[in-house]
Amino acid sequence: MSAHPPIALLTDFGTSDWYVAELKAVLLTQAPGCPLVDVAHAIPPGDVAQGAFVLARAHAAFPAGTVFVAVVDPGVGTARHPLAVLAGGRFYVGPDNGLLEAALDVAGAEARIIEDGALLERAAQTFHGRDVFAPAAARIATHGTAAWRALGRVLAAPARLPPPEAAGADHTHAEALARAASSARLVTRVAYVDRFGNAITHLHELELEAWLGGADPADMVVRAHGAAGARITEIRGLAGTYGQRPPGPIALIGSSGLLEIALPGGHAALALGLAPGDEIDLTLAPRG
């Protein structure tokens, strides 16, 4: 690990208050020289699943030695554990509530409970991000794996998020591929809406390819069930880029390898009434 590994921050704190600044102030003081990288701070307040989804999209791009501070913590101050995870050569510090799902999915991941009494006794019960997670991350960034081990004992079964109710969202990728390949109708759900209005689903392109089984994607029919199922939008085929401009919305594989619903020149989620959790189903239209 380099002398100054990056520390990457993901929170639901927003940017209109002083909370992110306080978090960074601790890191700048206790881990001087470590570059601070903002992953996201606009996670909806308390939305652990959205935070976990964003972390899963971003973390693998960072170099080994990176320390992630992830704070979406509606249970702050309760009996939930503060965690520090080592996975794939990167470290992840945050609450034991499923937020660190992406790290726990890495083969060989190991989670430790942050048990340092000096940290916990002085911590404000409403701001563990500043008083527990940031100092723990600073120790790891400055002293590496030995500091991570010293934080506390191993937790054998960290909290995990329940899998979304969709064929394309299983945690076991092999099972998802098998299910996709054997189904006449493939169902997934919207996982996230980005600032451009793209409704990003849980369905990975490999699952889509398995389901198509060599069929022409042009024969695919995507139905987006927006506004709690009251509005259904039908999309034919798969676009290659956001620049393709048929009239209306398009379906395409985005940069994360996931199926998205987009509206070139517009905001798909608003126009179609789509939000996280809404159903997207795929069928193949019969030829001729």
N, C-alpha and C positions, 0 to 999 in steps of 0.2 A: 504494500500500500504506500502511495506517495505521502510526502510529509504534510501535504495540504489537500486532502480529498474533498470533493464537493459535498455540501450538505443541501439536500433537496427538500423543499417544503410544500406540503399539501394540507390545506385546512378549509374549514367552512367559515373562516373569520371575516371574509370580505376585505375590502380595502378602504372603507369609509371610517373605520374606527382605528384605535391605536394598538390592537391586539397583535397583528402581524409585526409591527415595529418592535413591540416588547419581546416577542419571540426572537426576532433577529438580533436585538440588542444583547440578549443572553449569549447567543452563538458568537457574535462578534467579540464579546468580552472573553468568553471561555475557550473559544477555538479560533484565535486570531489567525488570519491567513487563509482560512478555508473559504473558498468561494461559495456564496449562497445562491441557490437556483430556485426560482419560484415555479413549481409545477402548476398549481392552481390554488386560488383562495376563494373562488366563487361557488364552491360546492353548496347546494341548498342546505340551510342550517339543519344539522342533525341527520342528514341523509347518508347513512353509512354505506349503503349499497352504491350510491352514485360516487362517493369518494373512492370506494374499492375499485369501481370500474375505471375511473380516471387513472388511479395508480397502476392498474394492470396494463393500461395502454402505454404508459410512459416509462416504467421503471427499467425495462430491459435495454433501453437506449443508453443508459448511464454506465460509466466505467466501473470496474471492480473497485471496491473501497468506498464507493458512495454511501453516505448515510442519509436515509430518508426519515424525515420527521413528519408523520401523518397524524393530523388531529381533527377528527370528526367524532366527537365524544359526548353524546347526549347523556351518558352515564357517568360523567366525571364526578369524582368524589364518592361513588358507590363502591360496592365490593368487587367490581370488575378489576382485573389485573392491569397494571401498566406493563407493557411488553417491550422486549428488544429481540429482534429476530435476525439471524444470520442465514442468508440464502443466496446461493450462486455468487458468493464473494462480495455481496452487498449487505448493508445493515438497514434495518427498518425499526423505527421506534414509534410506538403509538399504543392506543388502547386495545384491550383484548375483547373486541366486539365484532370481528369480521372485517374490519377495515384493511387489515394486512393480508387479506386473502391471496393476493398475487404472490407475495413472498412465501406463504405457507404452501402454495401449489408447486414451488420449486423442489425438485428432488433433493433430499438431504437437508431440507430446511430445519433449523433448530430454534425454538423460542425459549427465552428466559424471562422470568418475572423480575421486574425491577423492584428490588427489595431494600435498597439502600436507605436505612433509617434517617440519615442526615438529609436526604432529599425529601423523603415522604413527610417527615415531621414538620418541616418548614413550609411545605407546599400549601398554597391556597386551595381549598377543596373545590373551587370553581375554575381553576386555571392550571391544570397539570401540564398543558402545553408549554407554558413559560417555566414552571417550577420543577417539573419532573422530566418531561420528554426532551426539552432543549438541553438541560444540563447533562442528561444521559447521552444524548447524541454528541455533545461536545467532547465528552470523555472518550467515546468511541473514535471520533474523528482524530483526536490527538494521540491516543494510546492504542488504538487498534483492537485486535481480537482479545487480548488479555483484559482490557477494560470491559469489553462486552461480557466475558465470562464472569468477571467480578461483580456484575450487577445483581446476580441472584441465581436461583436454582432453575433447572430446566422444567418447562411446563409441557407435559406429555400431550395434552389435548386442548390446544387453543380453540377459542370460539371460531366457528365457521359460519358463513352466510348460507342460508338455504338456497338450493339451486332454483333459478326462475322456472316457472311452469311452462317449459317449452322444450321441444325436441332439440333445438339448436343451442341450448344453454346448459347442457349437462357438464359436470366438472370433469368426467372421464371422457377424453376426446375420442378414444376408440369406440366407446359405447355410443357416443353421439354420431359418429360416422356410420356405425352399423345401423342405428335406428333411422338415420336419414336415408340410407340406401334402400331400406325395406318399406318405406312409407309412401303411399300415393299422395298424401297431403302433408306438407312439411309446415310445422308451426313454430314460430319464434315470437319474441316480444321486443318492443323498443326498450333499449337499455339506457340510452342517453340522448339528449338533444343538445347539439353544440351551438355556439353563438351564431352560426350561419343558418340555423334552423334545420340542419340535417338530422333526421331521426335515425340514430345508429342502433342496429339490432344486435342481439347476441349471436346471430348466425354467421359462422365463419365460412370463408369461401371453400375450404376443403369439404365441409359438410354439404354445402350447396352442390359441389361437383359430384360428391358421392350420391346425392339424391338424384341429380340429373342422369347419372349413369350413361353418359354419352349423348343424351338428348340435346337438341338444339336449344340454347338459352332463349332464343327468340320465341319459342313456344311456351315459355314460362309466364304464368299469370300470378302477379303479386297483389294481394288484397290487404290494404291497410285499414284496420278497424279503429278509427279515431273516435274521440269524444265518447269514451266508455261504450264503444261498439255501436253507437247510433249512426255513425257516418262510415260508409265503406267506400274506399277509393280503389279502383282497379287499375293496375299498371301492367302493360304487356312488355315482356322482354327485359333485357339487361343492358343498360347504357355503359359506355366505356369511360366517360368523363363528365364532369359537371358542365362542360361547354356544349354538350349535345342538347339541342333545344327543340325537342318535340313539344307540341302544346301540352302543358300540364306537367305533373310530377314524373320523376324517373326513379328507377331502382338501379343501384350500382354497387360495386365493391369499393369501399373507401381505403384510405391509406393504412388502416389498422387490419385490413383483411376481413372486414365485417360488412355484411349487407347493410346498406343505407337507403333511406327514402329521402330524396332531395327535390327541390323545386328550383330549377335554374332561374336566376334573377329574382327569387322570392324566398320565403321562409316556409319550408314544408310543414313544420310542426304546427304553426299557427294556421296555415291555409287548410290543413287536413285534420286539425284537431287532435294531433298526436302528442302523447306524453309517455314518459317511462312507464312500462307495464302494459301498454296497449298491444294487442295482438296483431301480428303480421302472419298471413298464411300464404303458402305457395302451392300451386297446382300446375299441371301441364295441360294446355288446351289441346283437344283432339284435332288432328289434321284433317282438312278438307272435307 
